[in-house]
Every structure is written in C-alpha cells, then in structure tokens.
C-alpha cells in the first residue's frame, strides 16, 4: 500500500463543485488499495469513509508540511505548486491532474476586464501551468481531446524527451485518461425536493433540470429564453438551476452569467414562477433533484473551451438515467448522441431547445425506454474504473521530470529559519495531524502507533 496525498485546490464538503467532487471520489476509490490522505482548503463536514481528511491553509506554507512528509506520492492540481513551491523540492513522484483546462476557461471568464488586466491574468495562469508541466511526473486528463491538447503542451515544454519515449512510445506512462466518474451504486431518493415542495413547482409539473453551476462559458440564457418559448405552449414546464453560488465564495465570486440569467428571468416575468435558482444542492442530496426531474439541460457557448471540456454534472444525468437536451461540440455530447440518451441542439438555438424538449416529452415512458442504454454507459464510467491508471501509478511510482535540479533549492518555513528535512528514504513517524486524520480509518489506526 502506497501512502498517497491528494491535494484539492477546491472545497471538499457536503456542498462542493466539480473539482472537490473529483478529488473526494478519487480519494475514496484509491483508498481501497492504498493509504490516502485528502487535503482540502477548508474545515470539512464530511467523514473519511476509508481515507484521512486534513485541512490546510492556502496562505500558510507550513500547513501541508506534515501530510507531504508522510506521503510517498503526491497528487495536485491548479495553483497548488504556486502556493507551495517547496513541494517540488521533496523529490517525491508528483501526479498532476489536468482535467480542468483552466487556461481556456480563464480566457472567457476574464473578458470583462480591461485588455491589460486580461493579459496580466492570462500570464499568471500560464505561469501556474508552466510550473505544473515542468514539475509533474505523471499527468491525468479527462478525455482523448484533452490528452491531445496536453501532449502538445508537454511537447512544447520539452517533456517528450527521447528518454521518456524509449520507455513507453505510447506515452501512457506520462499522461493517461482518468475521466470524471460515476458512483457505482445507483441513486436513491432520500426525500421530496422539487415537485410539490419547492414554492412554484407543483406535483404534476414538468421539471427541466440544470444540474451544474452557472459558469461564464456556459449558456443558461438560452435555457431561460427556451423556458419562455415553452411557456406559451405548455404552462406546466419549470426550469430549475441546482447551483448558482459556488461553495467557495471566498475565492470564486459569483460569475456574470449567473447574474445575467437571473436578470433575464426577471425581465421575462419567469423568475420564481417558471424559472428557479437554488444556491447549491448538497452533494449527498443531488439524487433527490435528479430523480424528480423529467429532463436535464446542458447548454454551452461556441468557445474553444467547449472542445476540451469535461461537463462533470452532465455525468450525473447519466447516473440518474435522466434524458437530456445538450449543446453539441464537447466529448460528452458525442456520447449522448451515440447512445441515443437525448437530443443535441445548436449553439444559442432557443427554438431548437424548446422543440427538443417537446419532442422528448411526447413519450411518457421515456426514462424506462432509455434505461438499458443508460445502464450500459454507466457501467464503464464508475470511479473505480476511472481511477485505475492512477492506482497503477501509485502501486509502482516513478519520476519522469527532467527538471529535478530545482529540487536542490532548500525549503524554509515561514519566518526564514531552516528546518530539518521532512522526507527521506526512511520516513519519520506519523505526524500528529496526519495520525489524527488516519486514526479514524478502519484498519489503519492500529498501525499508526508503530509509524508508517
């Protein structure tokens, strides 16, 4: 069993967005065969369920020290190396997760700033990305298009060396697919959530569900306009947005698209009568929404981000067997079309969305009819299946980075005083914060008294 530290840059709690969900679920799946610590930038209200949970502070260089010293393999993403550059000096295998093409998302998210500010922010993102590409030993991505994109990046950064190629011409040992997965157990309804419960949604109403957040690269405005188009044809259709305010409001402000969607709904006279906005549905309650909904919506804009995206909440529709209307252009839309799990529409096609909804609603037993197709797809997308490349790496970790000269730089804690090494071939006894986290994990606690 390897000792694996997964560092989430996003909140991991009962209310969490895609990145937090990914690292929570990957940590759980990986803990079947390895000792896993999941570090999150918040005090969490979740229980470990086979893994250790430790909080860290983004502004405190020491807050990851003990967990990193304990680990044999470290997985990270986003700006973690920017915040904790000393992680590179440990000489330990680093797994870098590139499932979120943030450098493309930022182009759209920053468009509201001045050109100079846009350039500054993009350069900051590129600096973060260059650090990840330079330091990583093993890279993860979510789909084949992303792998092609990141292979180009790695090639330009000199990571496709003859030495790396000679060991594996397929380069699977350098970058592998670890898609966003699905729970292996089917969804269960815990309590009524929408129909007959949410003010304005009646027991017999038809619910169109927007399952994720309202990010600036998505297109909730077309969904709202389609709700208005549908209102004139069927008065029983309701549009429900599951999440509008990111759980980490300190670091992720409300996006302009969320504000625009609410403003448009009010202008069209639909707010709280036909279109409804929820702050954020807790992760363990999402099945209540999914199972009550009649159709799922996932609409996005014609952006470069679309081609390389991984629409994480669209996977929840697959998990719940929820037929859907989606904009074409991204990899999961191709899967929906290929298996007949819904209908694809063009970008910003209001009437097309409305017509697709009406067409799907013509069959009152649509969910039952599509259930076998959904089960076929879901069986190959579980987190246990998804994490296999990562599990294999942790079983036999290695280094591929040619930039280990950077590891010679000593790390000093806050205050400037040098400290003793926190790593080595003979790891130290389990540090206190790590021991407390792992002591709650069945089968591990008894081993902690004798060290790792």
C-alpha positions as CSV (number, residue, x, y, z in Angstrom):
1,X,0.0,0.0,0.0
2,X,1.4,3.4,-1.0
3,X,0.9,6.5,1.1
4,X,-0.8,8.9,-1.2
5,X,-1.6,12.6,-0.5
6,X,-4.2,14.2,-2.8
7,X,-4.3,18.0,-2.5
8,X,-7.6,19.5,-3.6
9,X,-7.5,23.2,-4.5
10,X,-11.3,23.4,-4.2
11,X,-13.6,23.0,-1.2
12,X,-14.4,19.4,-0.2
13,X,-17.5,19.4,1.9
14,X,-21.2,18.5,1.7
15,X,-21.6,21.4,-0.8
16,X,-18.8,21.1,-3.4
17,X,-18.3,21.8,-7.1
18,X,-16.7,19.6,-9.8
19,X,-13.1,19.7,-8.6
20,X,-13.9,18.9,-5.0
21,X,-16.2,16.1,-6.1
22,X,-13.4,14.7,-8.3
23,X,-10.8,14.5,-5.6
24,X,-13.2,13.3,-2.9
25,X,-14.3,10.4,-5.2
26,X,-10.8,9.6,-6.5
27,X,-9.5,9.5,-2.9
28,X,-12.3,7.2,-1.9
29,X,-11.7,4.8,-4.8
30,X,-8.0,4.9,-4.4
31,X,-8.3,4.1,-0.6
32,X,-9.4,0.6,-1.5
33,X,-5.8,-0.3,-2.2
34,X,-3.7,2.5,-0.7
35,X,-3.5,4.7,2.4
36,X,-4.9,8.0,1.3
37,X,-4.9,11.5,2.8
38,X,-7.2,14.1,1.1
39,X,-6.1,17.7,2.0
40,X,-8.7,20.4,1.4
41,X,-8.5,24.1,1.9
42,X,-11.4,24.2,4.4
43,X,-12.7,22.6,7.5
44,X,-14.9,19.8,6.1
45,X,-18.1,18.4,7.4
46,X,-17.5,15.1,5.6
47,X,-16.4,11.9,7.2
48,X,-13.4,10.0,5.8
49,X,-15.1,6.7,4.7
50,X,-11.8,4.9,4.3
51,X,-9.5,7.8,3.9
52,X,-8.0,10.6,6.0
53,X,-9.1,14.2,5.7
54,X,-6.8,17.0,6.7
55,X,-7.4,20.8,6.2
56,X,-4.8,23.2,5.1
57,X,-4.5,27.0,4.7
58,X,-3.7,28.4,1.3
59,X,-1.7,31.3,2.9
60,X,0.2,29.1,5.4
61,X,3.3,27.4,3.9
62,X,3.6,25.1,6.9
63,X,0.0,23.7,6.7
64,X,0.8,20.9,4.2
65,X,4.2,20.1,5.7
66,X,3.3,17.1,7.8
67,X,1.0,15.5,5.3
68,X,3.5,15.9,2.5
69,X,6.3,14.4,4.7
70,X,4.1,11.4,5.3
71,X,3.3,10.7,1.7
72,X,5.1,8.7,-0.9
73,X,3.1,10.0,-3.8
74,X,1.6,13.5,-4.1
75,X,-1.3,14.4,-6.4
76,X,-2.1,18.0,-7.0
77,X,-3.7,20.4,-9.5
78,X,-4.4,24.1,-10.2
79,X,-2.3,26.6,-8.3
80,X,-1.1,24.2,-5.5
81,X,2.5,24.4,-6.7
82,X,2.3,28.1,-6.9
83,X,1.2,28.3,-3.3
84,X,3.5,25.6,-2.0
85,X,6.6,25.6,-4.3
86,X,8.6,23.6,-1.8
87,X,6.6,20.5,-2.8
88,X,8.9,20.3,-5.8
89,X,11.9,20.0,-3.5
90,X,10.7,16.8,-1.9
91,X,11.9,14.6,-4.8
92,X,8.7,12.6,-4.5
93,X,6.7,11.5,-7.5
94,X,4.1,14.2,-8.4
95,X,0.9,13.4,-10.1
96,X,-0.6,16.5,-11.9
97,X,-4.3,16.5,-12.7
98,X,-5.1,18.5,-15.9
99,X,-8.8,17.5,-16.2
100,X,-9.8,21.1,-16.0
101,X,-8.4,23.2,-18.9
102,X,-8.4,26.3,-16.8
103,X,-6.2,28.3,-19.2
104,X,-9.0,28.1,-21.7
105,X,-11.8,28.9,-19.2
106,X,-9.9,31.9,-18.0
107,X,-10.0,33.5,-21.5
108,X,-13.8,33.7,-21.2
109,X,-14.0,34.4,-17.5
110,X,-11.7,37.4,-17.8
111,X,-13.3,39.1,-20.8
112,X,-15.0,41.7,-18.7
113,X,-11.7,43.2,-17.6
114,X,-9.5,45.7,-19.4
115,X,-7.2,44.3,-22.0
116,X,-4.2,45.0,-19.8
117,X,-5.8,43.2,-16.9
118,X,-6.7,40.3,-19.2
119,X,-3.1,39.9,-20.3
120,X,-1.9,40.1,-16.7
121,X,-4.4,37.4,-15.5
122,X,-3.6,35.2,-18.5
123,X,0.1,35.4,-17.9
124,X,-0.5,34.4,-14.2
125,X,-2.4,31.4,-15.4
126,X,0.3,30.5,-17.9
127,X,2.9,30.7,-15.1
128,X,0.9,28.3,-13.0
129,X,0.5,25.9,-16.0
130,X,4.2,26.0,-16.8
131,X,5.0,25.1,-13.3
132,X,2.8,22.1,-13.4
133,X,4.1,20.9,-16.8
134,X,7.6,21.3,-15.6
135,X,7.3,19.5,-12.2
136,X,4.9,16.7,-12.9
137,X,6.0,13.1,-13.2
138,X,2.6,11.7,-14.3
139,X,-0.3,13.6,-15.7
140,X,-4.0,12.9,-15.8
141,X,-6.7,14.2,-18.1
142,X,-10.4,13.5,-18.7
143,X,-10.8,12.6,-22.3
144,X,-9.0,12.0,-25.6
145,X,-9.3,15.5,-26.9
146,X,-7.7,16.8,-23.7
147,X,-4.9,14.3,-24.0
148,X,-4.1,15.6,-27.4
149,X,-4.1,19.1,-26.2
150,X,-1.9,18.5,-23.2
151,X,0.5,16.3,-25.2
152,X,1.1,19.3,-27.4
153,X,1.7,21.4,-24.4
154,X,4.1,18.8,-22.9
155,X,5.9,18.5,-26.2
156,X,6.4,22.3,-26.5
157,X,7.7,22.3,-22.9
158,X,10.3,19.6,-23.7
159,X,8.7,16.8,-21.7
160,X,8.5,14.4,-24.6
161,X,12.2,13.5,-24.4
162,X,13.9,10.5,-26.1
163,X,14.4,9.0,-22.6
164,X,10.7,9.2,-21.8
165,X,9.8,7.9,-25.3
166,X,12.2,5.0,-25.2
167,X,10.4,3.6,-22.1
168,X,6.9,4.0,-23.5
169,X,6.3,5.1,-27.1
170,X,2.5,5.4,-26.3
171,X,3.4,8.0,-23.6
172,X,0.7,6.4,-21.4
173,X,3.3,6.5,-18.6
174,X,3.5,10.2,-19.0
175,X,-0.2,11.2,-19.4
176,X,-3.2,8.9,-19.0
177,X,-7.0,9.2,-19.1
178,X,-8.8,9.4,-15.7
179,X,-12.3,10.6,-16.7
180,X,-14.7,12.2,-14.3
181,X,-16.5,9.1,-12.9
182,X,-19.9,8.0,-11.5
183,X,-20.9,6.3,-8.3
184,X,-21.1,2.6,-8.7
185,X,-24.3,2.4,-6.6
186,X,-27.5,3.7,-8.2
187,X,-29.0,6.9,-7.0
188,X,-31.5,6.7,-4.1
189,X,-34.2,9.3,-3.3
190,X,-33.9,10.5,0.3
191,X,-36.8,12.9,0.4
192,X,-39.1,15.0,-1.9
193,X,-37.2,18.1,-3.0
194,X,-38.8,19.8,-6.0
195,X,-42.3,18.7,-7.1
196,X,-44.9,19.9,-4.6
197,X,-42.2,21.1,-2.3
198,X,-40.3,24.0,-3.9
199,X,-42.6,27.1,-4.0
200,X,-43.9,27.5,-7.5
201,X,-43.3,23.9,-8.6
202,X,-46.5,21.8,-8.5
203,X,-46.7,18.0,-8.0
204,X,-47.6,17.4,-11.7
205,X,-45.3,20.0,-13.2
206,X,-42.5,19.0,-15.7
207,X,-39.1,19.9,-14.4
208,X,-36.2,20.8,-16.7
209,X,-33.0,20.5,-14.5
210,X,-29.8,22.4,-15.0
211,X,-27.5,20.2,-12.9
212,X,-24.3,22.3,-12.5
213,X,-23.1,25.8,-11.9
214,X,-23.7,28.9,-14.0
215,X,-20.2,29.5,-15.3
216,X,-19.3,32.1,-17.8
217,X,-18.5,29.6,-20.5
218,X,-22.0,28.0,-20.3
219,X,-25.2,29.3,-21.8
220,X,-28.1,29.5,-19.2
221,X,-29.5,32.5,-21.1
222,X,-30.7,30.2,-23.9
223,X,-32.2,27.9,-21.3
224,X,-34.2,30.8,-19.8
225,X,-35.3,32.0,-23.2
226,X,-36.4,28.5,-24.1
227,X,-38.4,28.4,-20.9
228,X,-40.3,31.5,-22.1
229,X,-40.8,29.9,-25.5
230,X,-42.2,26.8,-23.9
231,X,-44.4,28.7,-21.5
232,X,-46.6,29.9,-24.5
233,X,-47.1,26.2,-25.5
234,X,-47.2,24.3,-22.2
235,X,-47.9,26.0,-18.9
236,X,-46.6,23.2,-16.7
237,X,-42.9,23.3,-17.6
238,X,-40.5,24.6,-14.9
239,X,-36.7,25.2,-15.2
240,X,-34.7,24.7,-12.1
241,X,-31.0,25.6,-11.6
242,X,-29.4,23.4,-9.0
243,X,-26.4,25.7,-8.2
244,X,-25.7,29.4,-8.7
245,X,-23.3,30.3,-5.9
246,X,-20.0,28.4,-5.8
247,X,-19.4,26.7,-2.4
248,X,-16.1,28.5,-2.1
249,X,-17.4,32.1,-2.3
250,X,-14.2,33.5,-0.8
251,X,-12.1,32.5,-3.8
252,X,-14.8,32.1,-6.5
253,X,-17.1,35.1,-6.8
254,X,-20.5,34.9,-8.4
255,X,-20.0,34.8,-12.2
256,X,-21.6,37.3,-14.5
257,X,-23.5,34.6,-16.4
258,X,-25.3,33.7,-13.1
259,X,-26.3,37.4,-12.6
260,X,-27.4,37.7,-16.3
261,X,-29.6,34.5,-16.1
262,X,-31.4,35.8,-13.0
263,X,-31.8,39.3,-14.6
264,X,-33.2,37.8,-17.8
265,X,-35.6,35.6,-15.9
266,X,-37.0,38.6,-14.1
267,X,-37.3,40.7,-17.3
268,X,-39.3,37.9,-19.0
269,X,-41.6,37.5,-16.0
270,X,-40.4,34.0,-15.2
271,X,-38.5,34.4,-12.0
272,X,-39.9,32.2,-9.2
273,X,-42.9,31.2,-11.4
274,X,-41.3,29.2,-14.2
275,X,-37.5,29.6,-13.6
276,X,-36.0,28.9,-10.2
277,X,-32.5,29.5,-8.9
278,X,-31.0,27.5,-6.0
279,X,-27.8,28.4,-4.2
280,X,-26.2,24.9,-4.2
281,X,-27.6,21.4,-3.6
282,X,-25.6,19.3,-1.2
283,X,-23.7,16.5,-2.9
284,X,-25.5,13.7,-1.0
285,X,-28.9,15.2,-1.8
286,X,-28.3,15.6,-5.6
287,X,-30.1,12.4,-6.3
288,X,-33.4,13.9,-5.0
289,X,-33.3,16.5,-7.7
290,X,-32.0,14.2,-10.4
291,X,-34.7,11.5,-9.8
292,X,-37.6,14.0,-9.6
293,X,-36.6,15.9,-12.8
294,X,-38.1,14.9,-16.2
295,X,-35.2,16.2,-18.4
296,X,-31.7,17.5,-18.0
297,X,-30.2,20.6,-19.7
298,X,-26.6,21.3,-20.5
299,X,-26.0,24.2,-22.8
300,X,-22.8,26.0,-23.6
301,X,-21.3,28.6,-25.9
302,X,-19.3,28.2,-29.1
303,X,-15.9,28.6,-27.4
304,X,-12.5,26.9,-27.6
305,X,-13.2,25.7,-24.0
306,X,-16.1,23.6,-25.3
307,X,-14.0,21.3,-27.4
308,X,-11.7,20.3,-24.5
309,X,-14.2,20.4,-21.7
310,X,-15.5,17.7,-19.4
311,X,-19.0,18.6,-18.3
312,X,-19.0,17.0,-14.9
313,X,-22.6,17.4,-13.9
314,X,-23.8,16.0,-17.2
315,X,-22.5,12.7,-15.9
316,X,-25.0,13.0,-13.0
317,X,-27.7,12.8,-15.7
318,X,-26.2,9.6,-16.9
319,X,-26.0,8.2,-13.4
320,X,-29.7,9.0,-12.8
321,X,-30.9,7.9,-16.2
322,X,-32.1,11.4,-17.0
323,X,-32.8,12.0,-20.7
324,X,-31.3,15.3,-21.7
325,X,-31.0,18.2,-24.2
326,X,-27.4,19.3,-24.7
327,X,-25.5,21.6,-27.0
328,X,-23.2,19.7,-29.3
329,X,-19.4,20.2,-29.6
330,X,-18.0,18.6,-26.4
331,X,-17.0,15.0,-25.9
332,X,-19.9,14.0,-23.6
333,X,-22.4,15.4,-26.1
334,X,-20.9,12.9,-28.6
335,X,-21.6,10.1,-26.1
336,X,-25.2,11.3,-25.6
337,X,-25.8,11.3,-29.3
338,X,-24.0,8.0,-29.9
339,X,-26.1,6.1,-27.4
340,X,-29.4,7.9,-28.0
341,X,-29.7,9.3,-24.5
342,X,-31.1,12.6,-25.5
343,X,-31.1,15.3,-28.2
344,X,-28.4,17.6,-29.4
345,X,-29.1,21.3,-30.3
346,X,-27.1,24.0,-32.0
347,X,-25.4,26.9,-30.1
348,X,-27.9,29.5,-28.8
349,X,-30.8,27.9,-30.6
350,X,-33.8,28.9,-28.4
351,X,-36.5,27.3,-30.5
352,X,-34.3,24.3,-31.1
353,X,-34.1,23.7,-27.3
354,X,-37.8,24.1,-27.0
355,X,-38.6,21.8,-29.8
356,X,-36.2,19.2,-28.4
357,X,-37.9,19.4,-25.0
358,X,-41.4,18.9,-26.5
359,X,-40.2,16.0,-28.7
360,X,-38.7,14.2,-25.7
361,X,-41.8,14.8,-23.6
362,X,-44.0,13.1,-26.2
363,X,-43.1,9.7,-24.7
364,X,-44.5,9.4,-21.2
365,X,-42.3,6.3,-20.6
366,X,-39.1,7.8,-21.9
367,X,-37.0,7.1,-18.9
368,X,-38.0,3.4,-18.8
369,X,-37.4,3.1,-22.6
370,X,-33.8,4.5,-22.3
371,X,-32.9,2.8,-19.0
372,X,-31.0,-0.1,-20.7
373,X,-28.9,2.3,-22.7
374,X,-28.1,4.4,-19.6
375,X,-27.0,1.3,-17.7
376,X,-24.7,0.2,-20.5
377,X,-22.9,3.6,-20.4
378,X,-22.8,3.9,-16.7
379,X,-21.2,0.5,-16.1
380,X,-18.0,1.7,-17.8
381,X,-17.8,5.1,-16.1
382,X,-17.5,4.3,-12.4
383,X,-14.9,5.9,-10.2
384,X,-13.4,2.5,-9.6
385,X,-12.8,2.0,-13.3
386,X,-11.8,5.6,-13.9
387,X,-9.0,5.7,-11.2
388,X,-7.2,2.6,-12.5
389,X,-4.3,4.4,-14.2
390,X,-3.8,6.5,-11.1
391,X,-3.9,3.3,-8.9
392,X,-1.3,1.6,-11.0
393,X,1.0,4.6,-10.8
394,X,0.7,4.7,-7.0
395,X,1.4,0.9,-6.9
396,X,4.7,1.5,-8.7
397,X,5.5,5.2,-8.8
398,X,8.3,6.7,-10.8
399,X,9.7,10.0,-11.9
400,X,9.9,11.4,-15.4
401,X,10.6,15.1,-14.9
402,X,13.9,16.2,-16.3
403,X,13.9,19.3,-14.0
404,X,14.9,17.8,-10.7
405,X,17.7,20.3,-10.3
406,X,15.0,22.5,-8.9
407,X,14.8,20.1,-6.0
408,X,18.1,21.3,-4.7
409,X,16.6,24.5,-3.5
410,X,16.1,24.3,0.3
411,X,12.7,25.0,1.7
412,X,12.4,27.3,4.6
413,X,9.2,27.6,6.7
414,X,7.6,30.9,7.4
415,X,10.0,33.1,9.4
416,X,13.0,32.1,7.4
417,X,14.5,29.5,9.7
418,X,15.8,26.4,8.1
419,X,14.2,23.2,9.2
420,X,15.2,19.5,9.2
421,X,14.2,17.5,6.1
422,X,10.6,16.2,6.2
423,X,11.2,13.4,3.8
424,X,13.8,10.7,3.0
425,X,14.2,7.0,2.4
426,X,13.3,6.3,6.0
427,X,10.1,8.3,6.6
428,X,9.5,9.8,10.0
429,X,6.9,8.6,12.4
430,X,3.4,9.6,11.5
431,X,3.0,13.4,12.3
432,X,0.2,14.3,14.7
433,X,-2.2,16.0,12.3
434,X,-1.9,13.0,9.9
435,X,-2.2,10.4,12.7
436,X,-5.4,12.0,13.9
437,X,-6.8,12.0,10.4
438,X,-5.9,8.4,9.6
439,X,-6.8,7.1,13.1
440,X,-10.4,7.3,12.1
441,X,-9.8,5.0,9.1
442,X,-10.7,1.3,9.9
443,X,-7.6,-1.0,9.6
444,X,-5.1,1.9,9.6
445,X,-5.4,3.3,13.1
446,X,-3.8,0.2,14.8
447,X,-0.7,0.5,12.6
448,X,-0.1,4.2,13.3
449,X,1.4,3.6,16.8
450,X,4.4,1.9,15.1
451,X,4.8,4.5,12.4
452,X,4.0,4.3,8.7
